[in-house]
Amino acid sequence: MSLDRILAISEKPGLFKLVNQTRSGFVAESLIDGKRIAVNLRNNVSLLSEIAIYTLTEELPLKDVFKKIRTKENGGQTSISHKDSRDILEEYFFDVLPDYDEDRVYPSDIKKVIRWYNILHKNNLLELLDEENSDEEE
């Protein structure tokens, strides 16, 4: 499995794993509680592998941001919560990614990145970041 199979679905909390495709959409399983849901093609769905964070020079893929967080946290969960104050979130994110574009990366985006990182960590899916690198090298 790779980040190509991990989804963020608008108006649904957390992350989902793509389980199966159907004629009208697909079935996804929540990484929070394991419940399966049917998602139709009208829902706004994003693959984690396609999401990027704006920096002052480029758009950095989300997997690279997750790697920077993992390095900062020595492979553990984040030292802050996605529910912390805006100032704490922005300070933390500035430590992780000093050149992120403060005008285009909102506190709500930082909350999502931190929450998603912790969900991936809890489900032992951060190894996917390393697997994608080995796929790219081959």
TIVO-2410 file (N, C-alpha, C; in nm, 3 decimals):
# residues 138
REC num residu      c1      c2      c3 atome chaine
REC   1      M   0.085  -0.118   0.000     N      A
REC   1      M   0.000   0.000   0.000    CA      A
REC   1      M   0.090   0.124   0.000     C      A
REC   2      S   0.037   0.232  -0.054     N      A
REC   2      S   0.111   0.357  -0.057    CA      A
REC   2      S   0.016   0.471  -0.022     C      A
REC   3      L   0.069   0.593  -0.019     N      A
REC   3      L  -0.016   0.708   0.008    CA      A
REC   3      L  -0.119   0.729  -0.103     C      A
REC   4      D  -0.102   0.662  -0.216     N      A
REC   4      D  -0.202   0.669  -0.323    CA      A
REC   4      D  -0.334   0.604  -0.281     C      A
REC   5      R  -0.331   0.524  -0.177     N      A
REC   5      R  -0.452   0.455  -0.132    CA      A
REC   5      R  -0.508   0.514  -0.002     C      A
REC   6      I  -0.447   0.624   0.044     N      A
REC   6      I  -0.496   0.693   0.163    CA      A
REC   6      I  -0.568   0.820   0.116     C      A
REC   7      L  -0.690   0.839   0.165     N      A
REC   7      L  -0.777   0.946   0.116    CA      A
REC   7      L  -0.819   1.041   0.226     C      A
REC   8      A  -0.840   1.164   0.188     N      A
REC   8      A  -0.907   1.263   0.272    CA      A
REC   8      A  -1.038   1.295   0.200     C      A
REC   9      I  -1.149   1.282   0.271     N      A
REC   9      I  -1.281   1.304   0.212    CA      A
REC   9      I  -1.341   1.427   0.278     C      A
REC  10      S  -1.384   1.522   0.195     N      A
REC  10      S  -1.440   1.646   0.251    CA      A
REC  10      S  -1.562   1.613   0.336     C      A
REC  11      E  -1.574   1.689   0.444     N      A
REC  11      E  -1.684   1.677   0.540    CA      A
REC  11      E  -1.683   1.546   0.619     C      A
REC  12      K  -1.574   1.470   0.610     N      A
REC  12      K  -1.557   1.349   0.690    CA      A
REC  12      K  -1.427   1.365   0.769     C      A
REC  13      P  -1.432   1.342   0.900     N      A
REC  13      P  -1.311   1.359   0.980    CA      A
REC  13      P  -1.210   1.248   0.956     C      A
REC  14      G  -1.083   1.282   0.965     N      A
REC  14      G  -0.978   1.182   0.958    CA      A
REC  14      G  -0.939   1.142   0.818     C      A
REC  15      L  -0.880   1.024   0.810     N      A
REC  15      L  -0.832   0.969   0.683    CA      A
REC  15      L  -0.898   0.835   0.657     C      A
REC  16      F  -0.897   0.796   0.531     N      A
REC  16      F  -0.960   0.672   0.490    CA      A
REC  16      F  -0.866   0.593   0.400     C      A
REC  17      K  -0.881   0.462   0.405     N      A
REC  17      K  -0.805   0.373   0.320    CA      A
REC  17      K  -0.899   0.324   0.210     C      A
REC  18      L  -0.856   0.334   0.085     N      A
REC  18      L  -0.935   0.285  -0.027    CA      A
REC  18      L  -0.941   0.133  -0.021     C      A
REC  19      V  -1.064   0.079  -0.015     N      A
REC  19      V  -1.080  -0.064  -0.002    CA      A
REC  19      V  -1.115  -0.128  -0.136     C      A
REC  20      N  -1.216  -0.070  -0.203     N      A
REC  20      N  -1.267  -0.131  -0.324    CA      A
REC  20      N  -1.335  -0.027  -0.411     C      A
REC  21      Q  -1.331  -0.045  -0.541     N      A
REC  21      Q  -1.402   0.044  -0.630    CA      A
REC  21      Q  -1.537  -0.017  -0.666     C      A
REC  22      T  -1.636   0.071  -0.685     N      A
REC  22      T  -1.768   0.028  -0.727    CA      A
REC  22      T  -1.804   0.103  -0.855     C      A
REC  23      R  -1.922   0.074  -0.912     N      A
REC  23      R  -1.962   0.144  -1.033    CA      A
REC  23      R  -1.983   0.292  -1.010     C      A
REC  24      S  -2.037   0.327  -0.894     N      A
REC  24      S  -2.070   0.468  -0.868    CA      A
REC  24      S  -1.969   0.539  -0.777     C      A
REC  25      G  -1.860   0.475  -0.744     N      A
REC  25      G  -1.762   0.537  -0.655    CA      A
REC  25      G  -1.667   0.433  -0.599     C      A
REC  26      F  -1.658   0.430  -0.466     N      A
REC  26      F  -1.571   0.331  -0.402    CA      A
REC  26      F  -1.609   0.314  -0.256     C      A
REC  27      V  -1.551   0.212  -0.195     N      A
REC  27      V  -1.568   0.185  -0.053    CA      A
REC  27      V  -1.439   0.225   0.017     C      A
REC  28      A  -1.452   0.299   0.126     N      A
REC  28      A  -1.335   0.343   0.201    CA      A
REC  28      A  -1.352   0.303   0.347     C      A
REC  29      E  -1.240   0.276   0.413     N      A
REC  29      E  -1.240   0.236   0.554    CA      A
REC  29      E  -1.171   0.343   0.636     C      A
REC  30      S  -1.237   0.388   0.742     N      A
REC  30      S  -1.182   0.491   0.827    CA      A
REC  30      S  -1.059   0.439   0.902     C      A
REC  31      L  -0.954   0.520   0.907     N      A
REC  31      L  -0.836   0.484   0.985    CA      A
REC  31      L  -0.854   0.518   1.133     C      A
REC  32      I  -0.963   0.587   1.165     N      A
REC  32      I  -0.990   0.622   1.305    CA      A
REC  32      I  -1.065   0.509   1.375     C      A
REC  33      D  -1.177   0.464   1.315     N      A
REC  33      D  -1.260   0.364   1.382    CA      A
REC  33      D  -1.282   0.236   1.302     C      A
REC  34      G  -1.227   0.228   1.181     N      A
REC  34      G  -1.238   0.106   1.102    CA      A
REC  34      G  -1.371   0.088   1.031     C      A
REC  35      K  -1.462   0.183   1.042     N      A
REC  35      K  -1.591   0.171   0.976    CA      A
REC  35      K  -1.576   0.194   0.827     C      A
REC  36      R  -1.653   0.120   0.751     N      A
REC  36      R  -1.650   0.134   0.605    CA      A
REC  36      R  -1.766   0.222   0.559     C      A
REC  37      I  -1.737   0.303   0.460     N      A
REC  37      I  -1.841   0.390   0.404    CA      A
REC  37      I  -1.835   0.382   0.252     C      A
REC  38      A  -1.951   0.403   0.191     N      A
REC  38      A  -1.956   0.413   0.045    CA      A
REC  38      A  -1.940   0.559   0.007     C      A
REC  39      V  -1.852   0.585  -0.085     N      A
REC  39      V  -1.826   0.722  -0.129    CA      A
REC  39      V  -1.860   0.730  -0.277     C      A
REC  40      N  -1.948   0.824  -0.312     N      A
REC  40      N  -1.981   0.837  -0.454    CA      A
REC  40      N  -1.891   0.941  -0.519     C      A
REC  41      L  -1.900   0.948  -0.647     N      A
REC  41      L  -1.810   1.035  -0.724    CA      A
REC  41      L  -1.837   1.183  -0.703     C      A
REC  42      R  -1.949   1.217  -0.640     N      A
REC  42      R  -1.979   1.358  -0.614    CA      A
REC  42      R  -1.905   1.412  -0.493     C      A
REC  43      N  -1.856   1.325  -0.406     N      A
REC  43      N  -1.781   1.370  -0.290    CA      A
REC  43      N  -1.646   1.427  -0.334     C      A
REC  44      N  -1.598   1.526  -0.260     N      A
REC  44      N  -1.467   1.583  -0.287    CA      A
REC  44      N  -1.362   1.498  -0.215     C      A
REC  45      V  -1.283   1.425  -0.291     N      A
REC  45      V  -1.186   1.331  -0.236    CA      A
REC  45      V  -1.046   1.371  -0.282     C      A
REC  46      S  -0.951   1.366  -0.189     N      A
REC  46      S  -0.811   1.397  -0.222    CA      A
REC  46      S  -0.723   1.280  -0.180     C      A
REC  47      L  -0.632   1.242  -0.268     N      A
REC  47      L  -0.530   1.143  -0.233    CA      A
REC  47      L  -0.418   1.216  -0.159     C      A
REC  48      L  -0.369   1.158  -0.052     N      A
REC  48      L  -0.260   1.223   0.022    CA      A
REC  48      L  -0.137   1.242  -0.067     C      A
REC  49      S  -0.118   1.152  -0.160     N      A
REC  49      S  -0.001   1.162  -0.247    CA      A
REC  49      S  -0.009   1.281  -0.343     C      A
REC  50      E  -0.129   1.339  -0.358     N      A
REC  50      E  -0.147   1.452  -0.449    CA      A
REC  50      E  -0.150   1.588  -0.379     C      A
REC  51      I  -0.147   1.588  -0.247     N      A
REC  51      I  -0.156   1.712  -0.170    CA      A
REC  51      I  -0.016   1.769  -0.148     C      A
REC  52      A  -0.006   1.901  -0.157     N      A
REC  52      A   0.123   1.968  -0.135    CA      A
REC  52      A   0.101   2.091  -0.047     C      A
REC  53      I   0.207   2.135   0.019     N      A
REC  53      I   0.205   2.253   0.104    CA      A
REC  53      I   0.284   2.363   0.035     C      A
REC  54      Y   0.227   2.482   0.034     N      A
REC  54      Y   0.295   2.595  -0.028    CA      A
REC  54      Y   0.413   2.640   0.058     C      A
REC  55      T   0.527   2.659  -0.010     N      A
REC  55      T   0.641   2.723   0.056    CA      A
REC  55      T   0.669   2.850  -0.024     C      A
REC  56      L   0.767   2.927   0.019     N      A
REC  56      L   0.799   3.050  -0.051    CA      A
REC  56      L   0.863   3.026  -0.187     C      A
REC  57      T   0.916   2.905  -0.209     N      A
REC  57      T   0.984   2.876  -0.335    CA      A
REC  57      T   0.913   2.773  -0.421     C      A
REC  58      E   0.838   2.682  -0.362     N      A
REC  58      E   0.778   2.572  -0.437    CA      A
REC  58      E   0.659   2.515  -0.359     C      A
REC  59      E   0.598   2.413  -0.417     N      A
REC  59      E   0.497   2.336  -0.345    CA      A
REC  59      E   0.564   2.207  -0.301     C      A
REC  60      L   0.565   2.182  -0.170     N      A
REC  60      L   0.631   2.064  -0.114    CA      A
REC  60      L   0.528   1.954  -0.095     C      A
REC  61      P   0.551   1.835  -0.153     N      A
REC  61      P   0.455   1.726  -0.135    CA      A
REC  61      P   0.433   1.694   0.013     C      A
REC  62      L   0.311   1.655   0.045     N      A
REC  62      L   0.274   1.628   0.184    CA      A
REC  62      L   0.362   1.519   0.245     C      A
REC  63      K   0.400   1.420   0.165     N      A
REC  63      K   0.485   1.314   0.219    CA      A
REC  63      K   0.618   1.369   0.270     C      A
REC  64      D   0.671   1.473   0.203     N      A
REC  64      D   0.796   1.534   0.249    CA      A
REC  64      D   0.775   1.611   0.379     C      A
REC  65      V   0.659   1.673   0.394     N      A
REC  65      V   0.626   1.742   0.519    CA      A
REC  65      V   0.615   1.639   0.632     C      A
REC  66      F   0.549   1.526   0.604     N      A
REC  66      F   0.538   1.420   0.705    CA      A
REC  66      F   0.677   1.368   0.745     C      A
REC  67      K   0.767   1.356   0.648     N      A
REC  67      K   0.903   1.311   0.680    CA      A
REC  67      K   0.973   1.411   0.772     C      A
REC  68      K   0.955   1.539   0.748     N      A
REC  68      K   1.015   1.642   0.832    CA      A
REC  68      K   0.957   1.636   0.974     C      A
REC  69      I   0.827   1.613   0.984     N      A
REC  69      I   0.765   1.600   1.118    CA      A
REC  69      I   0.820   1.477   1.186     C      A
REC  70      R   0.830   1.366   1.114     N      A
REC  70      R   0.880   1.242   1.173    CA      A
REC  70      R   1.023   1.259   1.222     C      A
REC  71      T   1.105   1.332   1.146     N      A
REC  71      T   1.242   1.359   1.188    CA      A
REC  71      T   1.243   1.444   1.315     C      A
REC  72      K   1.160   1.549   1.317     N      A
REC  72      K   1.153   1.637   1.434    CA      A
REC  72      K   1.109   1.560   1.558     C      A
REC  73      E   1.015   1.468   1.541     N      A
REC  73      E   0.958   1.394   1.654    CA      A
REC  73      E   1.027   1.260   1.678     C      A
REC  74      N   1.138   1.234   1.611     N      A
REC  74      N   1.212   1.108   1.624    CA      A
REC  74      N   1.123   0.986   1.603     C      A
REC  75      G   1.033   0.995   1.505     N      A
REC  75      G   0.947   0.883   1.471    CA      A
REC  75      G   0.822   0.870   1.557     C      A
REC  76      G   0.804   0.959   1.655     N      A
REC  76      G   0.688   0.950   1.742    CA      A
REC  76      G   0.577   1.043   1.699     C      A
REC  77      Q   0.473   1.047   1.782     N      A
REC  77      Q   0.362   1.137   1.756    CA      A
REC  77      Q   0.406   1.281   1.779     C      A
REC  78      T   0.327   1.375   1.728     N      A
REC  78      T   0.364   1.515   1.744    CA      A
REC  78      T   0.357   1.555   1.891     C      A
REC  79      S   0.439   1.650   1.926     N      A
REC  79      S   0.443   1.697   2.065    CA      A
REC  79      S   0.330   1.794   2.094     C      A
REC  80      I   0.256   1.832   1.991     N      A
REC  80      I   0.140   1.919   2.010    CA      A
REC  80      I   0.017   1.850   1.954     C      A
REC  81      S  -0.099   1.902   1.987     N      A
REC  81      S  -0.225   1.848   1.937    CA      A
REC  81      S  -0.278   1.937   1.826     C      A
REC  82      H  -0.359   1.880   1.740     N      A
REC  82      H  -0.422   1.962   1.636    CA      A
REC  82      H  -0.524   2.057   1.696     C      A
REC  83      K  -0.555   2.039   1.824     N      A
REC  83      K  -0.652   2.126   1.892    CA      A
REC  83      K  -0.585   2.243   1.965     C      A
REC  84      D  -0.454   2.251   1.959     N      A
REC  84      D  -0.383   2.360   2.026    CA      A
REC  84      D  -0.414   2.494   1.958     C      A
REC  85      S  -0.372   2.601   2.022     N      A
REC  85      S  -0.402   2.735   1.972    CA      A
REC  85      S  -0.330   2.762   1.840     C      A
REC  86      R  -0.381   2.860   1.770     N      A
REC  86      R  -0.324   2.899   1.641    CA      A
REC  86      R  -0.176   2.932   1.652     C      A
REC  87      D  -0.139   3.007   1.755     N      A
REC  87      D   0.002   3.047   1.772    CA      A
REC  87      D   0.092   2.926   1.792     C      A
REC  88      I   0.048   2.831   1.872     N      A
REC  88      I   0.128   2.710   1.897    CA      A
REC  88      I   0.142   2.629   1.769     C      A
REC  89      L   0.031   2.616   1.694     N      A
REC  89      L   0.035   2.541   1.568    CA      A
REC  89      L   0.130   2.605   1.468     C      A
REC  90      E   0.120   2.737   1.454     N      A
REC  90      E   0.207   2.806   1.358    CA      A
REC  90      E   0.353   2.801   1.399     C      A
REC  91      E   0.381   2.812   1.527     N      A
REC  91      E   0.520   2.803   1.576    CA      A
REC  91      E   0.577   2.664   1.548     C      A
REC  92      Y   0.498   2.561   1.577     N      A
REC  92      Y   0.541   2.423   1.551    CA      A
REC  92      Y   0.569   2.402   1.402     C      A
REC  93      F   0.476   2.447   1.319     N      A
REC  93      F   0.489   2.427   1.175    CA      A
REC  93      F   0.609   2.505   1.120     C      A
REC  94      F   0.635   2.621   1.177     N      A
REC  94      F   0.752   2.699   1.136    CA      A
REC  94      F   0.880   2.625   1.170     C      A
REC  95      D   0.882   2.552   1.284     N      A
REC  95      D   0.999   2.470   1.318    CA      A
REC  95      D   1.018   2.356   1.217     C      A
REC  96      V   0.908   2.298   1.173     N      A
REC  96      V   0.913   2.186   1.080    CA      A
REC  96      V   0.948   2.233   0.939     C      A
REC  97      L   0.883   2.341   0.897     N      A
REC  97      L   0.895   2.390   0.760    CA      A
REC  97      L   0.914   2.541   0.764     C      A
REC  98      P   1.037   2.588   0.787     N      A
REC  98      P   1.062   2.731   0.808    CA      A
REC  98      P   1.020   2.822   0.692     C      A
REC  99      D   1.016   2.768   0.571     N      A
REC  99      D   0.982   2.853   0.457    CA      A
REC  99      D   0.840   2.834   0.405     C      A
REC 100      Y   0.750   2.782   0.491     N      A
REC 100      Y   0.612   2.767   0.443    CA      A
REC 100      Y   0.550   2.905   0.423     C      A
REC 101      D   0.460   2.914   0.326     N      A
REC 101      D   0.397   3.041   0.290    CA      A
REC 101      D   0.283   3.071   0.386     C      A
REC 102      E   0.308   3.163   0.478     N      A
REC 102      E   0.209   3.195   0.582    CA      A
REC 102      E   0.081   3.256   0.526     C      A
REC 103      D   0.089   3.314   0.406     N      A
REC 103      D  -0.029   3.374   0.345    CA      A
REC 103      D  -0.121   3.271   0.281     C      A
REC 104      R  -0.065   3.157   0.241     N      A
REC 104      R  -0.146   3.057   0.171    CA      A
REC 104      R  -0.167   2.928   0.250     C      A
REC 105      V  -0.095   2.910   0.359     N      A
REC 105      V  -0.114   2.793   0.446    CA      A
REC 105      V  -0.184   2.843   0.572     C      A
REC 106      Y  -0.309   2.804   0.585     N      A
REC 106      Y  -0.392   2.853   0.696    CA      A
REC 106      Y  -0.378   2.763   0.818     C      A
REC 107      P  -0.414   2.816   0.938     N      A
REC 107      P  -0.410   2.732   1.058    CA      A
REC 107      P  -0.493   2.604   1.042     C      A
REC 108      S  -0.603   2.610   0.969     N      A
REC 108      S  -0.684   2.489   0.947    CA      A
REC 108      S  -0.605   2.385   0.867     C      A
REC 109      D  -0.520   2.429   0.776     N      A
REC 109      D  -0.435   2.337   0.700    CA      A
REC 109      D  -0.332   2.271   0.792     C      A
REC 110      I  -0.274   2.351   0.881     N      A
REC 110      I  -0.175   2.298   0.975    CA      A
REC 110      I  -0.240   2.195   1.067     C      A
REC 111      K  -0.362   2.224   1.114     N      A
REC 111      K  -0.435   2.129   1.197    CA      A
REC 111      K  -0.453   1.996   1.125     C      A
REC 112      K  -0.493   2.003   0.998     N      A
REC 112      K  -0.513   1.880   0.921    CA      A
REC 112      K  -0.383   1.802   0.907     C      A
REC 113      V  -0.275   1.869   0.874     N      A
REC 113      V  -0.146   1.800   0.857    CA      A
REC 113      V  -0.106   1.731   0.987     C      A
REC 114      I  -0.119   1.798   1.098     N      A
REC 114      I  -0.081   1.738   1.226    CA      A
REC 114      I  -0.173   1.622   1.261     C      A
REC 115      R  -0.302   1.642   1.240     N      A
REC 115      R  -0.397   1.534   1.269    CA      A
REC 115      R  -0.371   1.414   1.179     C      A
REC 116      W  -0.351   1.437   1.050     N      A
REC 116      W  -0.325   1.327   0.958    CA      A
REC 116      W  -0.195   1.255   0.992     C      A
REC 117      Y  -0.091   1.329   1.027     N      A
REC 117      Y   0.035   1.266   1.066    CA      A
REC 117      Y   0.012   1.173   1.185     C      A
REC 118      N  -0.060   1.220   1.286     N      A
REC 118      N  -0.084   1.139   1.405    CA      A
REC 118      N  -0.170   1.017   1.374     C      A
REC 119      I  -0.266   1.030   1.282     N      A
REC 119      I  -0.347   0.914   1.241    CA      A
REC 119      I  -0.259   0.811   1.171     C      A
REC 120      L  -0.175   0.857   1.079     N      A
REC 120      L  -0.083   0.765   1.011    CA      A
REC 120      L   0.011   0.698   1.111     C      A
REC 121      H   0.061   0.775   1.207     N      A
REC 121      H   0.150   0.719   1.309    CA      A
REC 121      H   0.078   0.612   1.391     C      A
REC 122      K  -0.042   0.643   1.434     N      A
REC 122      K  -0.120   0.550   1.516    CA      A
REC 122      K  -0.148   0.418   1.443     C      A
REC 123      N  -0.164   0.426   1.312     N      A
REC 123      N  -0.194   0.308   1.231    CA      A
REC 123      N  -0.069   0.245   1.168     C      A
REC 124      N   0.049   0.287   1.214     N      A
REC 124      N   0.177   0.236   1.165    CA      A
REC 124      N   0.188   0.246   1.013     C      A
REC 125      L   0.145   0.359   0.959     N      A
REC 125      L   0.149   0.379   0.814    CA      A
REC 125      L   0.256   0.478   0.770     C      A
REC 126      L   0.337   0.528   0.863     N      A
REC 126      L   0.443   0.621   0.825    CA      A
REC 126      L   0.552   0.552   0.744     C      A
REC 127      E   0.558   0.418   0.753     N      A
REC 127      E   0.655   0.344   0.673    CA      A
REC 127      E   0.627   0.360   0.524     C      A
REC 128      L   0.502   0.395   0.491     N      A
REC 128      L   0.467   0.418   0.350    CA      A
REC 128      L   0.553   0.526   0.288     C      A
REC 129      L   0.597   0.622   0.369     N      A
REC 129      L   0.683   0.730   0.319    CA      A
REC 129      L   0.815   0.674   0.268     C      A
REC 130      D   0.869   0.574   0.339     N      A
REC 130      D   0.995   0.513   0.300    CA      A
REC 130      D   0.977   0.420   0.180     C      A
REC 131      E   0.864   0.348   0.177     N      A
REC 131      E   0.837   0.256   0.066    CA      A
REC 131      E   0.826   0.332  -0.065     C      A
REC 132      E   0.764   0.450  -0.061     N      A
REC 132      E   0.751   0.528  -0.184    CA      A
REC 132      E   0.886   0.572  -0.235     C      A
REC 133      N   0.979   0.602  -0.145     N      A
REC 133      N   1.114   0.639  -0.188    CA      A
REC 133      N   1.182   0.523  -0.258     C      A
REC 134      S   1.169   0.402  -0.203     N      A
REC 134      S   1.233   0.287  -0.265    CA      A
REC 134      S   1.169   0.255  -0.399     C      A
REC 135      D   1.039   0.280  -0.414     N      A
REC 135      D   0.972   0.260  -0.544    CA      A
REC 135      D   1.026   0.359  -0.647     C      A
REC 136      E   1.047   0.484  -0.605     N      A
REC 136      E   1.097   0.586  -0.695    CA      A
REC 136      E   1.239   0.558  -0.740     C      A
REC 137      E   1.319   0.498  -0.652     N      A
REC 137      E   1.459   0.471  -0.683    CA      A
REC 137      E   1.473   0.356  -0.782     C      A
REC 138      E   1.377   0.263  -0.783     N      A
REC 138      E   1.385   0.145  -0.870    CA      A
REC 138      E   1.351   0.171  -1.009     C      A
***
